[in-house]
Amino acid sequence: YLKKARDCGDYAGVWLIDILASSPRDLDQAFAKYAKHCDKNEYVQIGECYLEGVAVEQNTERALSYLKEAAKRKVPRAMALLGEMYLFGHYVEKDLEQTIDLLHLAVKYEALAP
């Protein structure tokens, strides 16, 4: 099934094949490869994997990179997660202004979502 999905251009299928065939050290490369083709919402999932150390070694720098990219692409969940991080100072310096801006945008884009 996954090979057929890959052959049809389904990048999720490609990513899953890479993940299943990878050693833990190769997962960073699999995520990077998948991120080039994934949906903007999936940047959040990759960011959360790095943030929590799920399937990959925890890497807050990479997590922030993926979450910020998702926020640039107007993904409300990414904006909300980043806003929470700035509010409580989790992995970033506390920044109330940044928190307010991000949470305001999260609400705005969530309301616009179909």
BELLINFEN-V232859 format. One record per pair of residues at least 12 apart in sequence whose C-alpha atoms are under 6 Angstrom apart, sorted by the first residue. I is the first residue (numbers start at 1). GAP is how many residues later the second one is. D is the distance in whole Angstrom. If there is no record, write none. Layout:
# BELLINFEN-V232859
<<I GAP D> <I GAP D>>
This chain:
# BELLINFEN-V232859
<<15 19 6> <18 12 6> <40 30 6> <43 23 5> <43 27 6> <44 23 5> <44 34 6> <47 16 4> <47 19 5> <47 20 5> <50 13 5> <51 12 5> <76 30 4> <76 33 6> <76 34 6> <79 23 5> <79 27 5> <80 23 5> <80 26 6> <83 16 4> <83 19 5> <83 20 6> <86 13 5> <87 12 6>>
